[in-house]
Amino acid sequence: MMHKISEVHESIISERDVIEGVPVITYRPASGQRLPVVFFLHGFGGSKDDGRAIGALLAQAGIRAVCVDLYMHGDHRDPVPFPGMFPIVQHTVDDLRRLIARFREDAQDRIGVVGVSMGALVTFYLAANEPAVQTAVSLIGNPDFEANFQHLTEIDKDLKWISLNNKPLWDAMIAMGKAMNPKERLDAFHPRPLLMINGRHDPFVDPKHSLELYERLRPLYVDHPERLQSMVFDVAHEVTPEMNETVVHWFSHHLKVTTEEE
C-alpha cells in the first residue's frame, strides 16, 4: 500500500499519493488555494515520474499538476496479462473521470489535461467525450486512433514486436481503437482551447493527422483562433524542454491563472 508522502522543494510541494484508487504525484505551489488543475498522462512504458519536469513548471505557474500512473504502468498494476493498448486507454479514461470529479470543485471547473503519446490518446478521447475538460494538450499524439494503429501495423511488418507474439491481441486492439476513435467527435470540443504538438521526424506518430484535424476544426474557431493551435517541432518521438514551456504557457493563459493564485 502506498502512503501519502510529501516533499517541499523551495516554493513547490510534491506529494505521492493514491487518489480514487490511482497512484499519482501532485505538484503545487506552497501558497495559493483553489488552484486550476492539470492532469499529466505519460506515454507507453512510462510512469507518473515522467511528469516531474512539467509538474514543477506548472506548479511554479500557479497550477496544481496531477501526474497519473496509467493503468498497468508504474504502481498502477493488476495481476493480469497485458490487456493491450486500448483497454489501457479505456481504463485510464475511467480513472481520469473519477479524478476530475474529485478535483473539479476545488479547481473551480478549471481542468486541463496534457498527454504524451499513448497518454495523448487518453487526452483526445477525454476532449471528445468529457465536458469537464476545459482545455487539452496533445504531445506527440495522434487524434485518429484507427490511423495510429494502421501505421503501427506497417512498422510491425518490419519490427515484428507485438503481432508476432500475439496477433489476436493486436487485431483486437485495432478493432477497439476503431470503435473508440474520437476523431469525428472532436468537433464537440469547440470552443474550448486545444493545442497539438508533434515531432516532424517522429517514426511512430505522423504529424499529418494533427494538422488535418487542425484544418478541419479551424472554421469552428474563426471567432477565437487563439484557442486552436497545431505545432510541429524539429524532433522525433520525444518531448523537449521547449515543448514543456509551451504547454505551461498554454495552460497559464487558458486556465486564467491570476497573480493571487501564483
N, C-alpha and C positions, 0 to 999 in steps of 0.2 A: 504493500500500500504506500502511495506517495503522500507525504505530509507537506503542508504548506511551508515553503522555505523562502524567506525574504532577505534581500541584499540591498544595500544602499551604496551607490557609486556617485559621488558628487551630488548632483541635483536629481538623479534618477533612481527610482525604486524598482527593482525587478523581483518578481515572485514566481516561484514554481508551485503549481497547484493542480488539483483536479477539479474542474468545474463542470457540472452537468454530465459527469462521467467521462470527461475529455481531459487528458493531460495538456496543460498549457504553461506558457511563460508569459506573464504580463509585464509590461514596462510602462511606467507613468512618471510624470514629474512629481517631485517631493511635495509640491504645493499645488493647489487647484482642486476644485470639486466639480462634479457633474461634467466630466470631460467627454469630448467626442471619442468614439471607439472605432479602431480599425483592426480587423482580423487579418492576420498574415497566414497564408497557406503555402507550405513548401512544395517542392517537386517530388517526383517518384524517387524512392530510396532515401529521402531526406528526413528531417525531423524539425520540431519546433525550434531547436537551437539554430537552425539556418536563418532565423529571423532576428538574430542578435543585433546585427548592424542596423537594419532598418527599424527595428523596435526601439533602439536607443535614439535614433534620429527623430522618430515620431514623438517619443516622449519629450525630447528637447523642444519640439514644436508645439507642445501643449496638448498632445493626443495620447490617449491610452491605447497601447498596442497589445493585442492578444494574439500570441503566436501559438498555433494549434498543431498538435500531432494528428496528421491524417490517419484514418483507420488503417490498421496493420502496419503502422510506422511508429518509430520512436518507442514510447512507453504505452502506445495505444494498440495492443495486440490481443487477439483471441487465439486459443489453441486449436485453430482450424487450418486446413490447407489454404494456400494463397488463392483468393477468390477471383483475381483478375482486376484490371484497372477500373472498369466502370462500376462494378459492385463497391469498390473502394470509394469512388466518386459519390455514388448514391448514399452510402453510409455516412460519408463526411458531410454531405448536404444536410442530412437529418441532424447530425451533430451541430452544425452551424445554426440551424434553425432554433435549436434549444439554447445555444449560447447567445444568439441575437435576442431572443425573448428575455434572457436573464439580464442582459446589459442595456436593453433598449430604453427603459425609463430613466435610468441614471444618465445615459448619454443624451437624453432629450431628443431621441429619434435621429441623432447624428451618427449613422452607422455606415462604415465603409468596409470594403473587402478588397484585398490585393492577393493574387495568387500567382505562383511561379510554375510554368509548365503544366504538370498534372494538377497542381493547385489552381491554375488558371481555368481548367475545365470546370472545377467546382465554382469558381468565380463567375464564369459565363452562365452556368446553369442557375445560380442564385440570382444573377442580374435579370435573367429571363422569367424567373418564377417566384421571386421573393420580394414583395413590395417594400419590406422594411429596409432593404439595402438602398441607401441614398446616393452612393457613388461607388464605382467599381474600377479596378485597375487590373489588367492582364499583363503579366510579364512573360515573354517568350511562350505565349499560349496560342491556341487555335480555337476560334469560336465554332468551327464546323467539325463536330465530333466524327461524323462519317468520313469526311475527307482526311481527318487526322489519322484514323486507323487504316485507311486505304494507303496512305503514304507510308505508315509503319510496316504495312504488309509488303510493300515494294522493297523497303530496306531489308525486311526479314528474309527475302529471297536470297540475299547475299550473306547476311549475318547468321541466319538460322538459329535465333536465340530462343524465342518463346514457342513459335509454331512447331519447331522440330520436336520439342519436348511435350507439348500439349496442344495439338491442333484443335481439338474440340473446344478447349477453353478459349483459344484465340478467336475461333469463329463465333463463340457465344459473346465474347467481348464486342466484336464488330456489330452483332445484331443488337446488343443492348445500347451501344453507342448511337446507333441509328435511331432507336426508339427514344432515347433521351435527348437527341440533338436539339440544342437551344437556338440554332442558327436563325430560323424563321421567326422565333418568338422574341428575339432581342429588340424588335421594333417597339415592344411594350416598355422597354427601359426608358425611352424618351419621355420627358425631357431631362431625366437625371444624368449627371455627368459620367462619361465613360472614356477611359484612356486605355489604349492598347500600345504596348511597346514590344517590338520584336527585333531579332538579330538578322542582319542582311545575309549572313553566311551560315545560318542555322541549318544543320543537316536533318533535324528531326521535325521542325515546325516551319513550314513555308510561310513567310510573312504576307504572301499574297492574300491569304484568307482574311486576315485582319484588315488589310487595305480594301478588299472587296466589301466587307461589312461596313467599313467607314464610308465608302462611296454610296452604299445603299441607304445608310442612315442619315447621311448629310442633309438631304432635303427636309427631314423632320426637325433638324436642329437649326434651321435657317434663322430663327429669331434668337438663338443662343449658340452661335457657332463655337464659342469658347468652351462649351460643355462636351464637345466631342473631338477627340484627337487620336490619330494613329501615327506613331513614330517608329522609325527603323534606325537602329544603331549599327555601326560597322563592326559587328561582333558575330560570334557563332551562338551556340546554345548556352548562354551564360548571362548573369546579371552583374552589372558593373556598379561601382560607387556612383557614377553619374546617373545611372538609371534610378538608383535608390533616392538620390537627391531630387530627381524629377518627380518621383512618386510622392515624396514628403511634401513638396511644394503643392502638388495637385490636391492632396487631402487638406492641407492647411487652408487653401483657398476655398475649396468646395464644401468643406465642413464648417467653414466660417469660424475658425479659431480666433478668439478675442485675446486682447492683451491681458485681461483679467485671468483667463484660463492659463495663459502662458506664464 
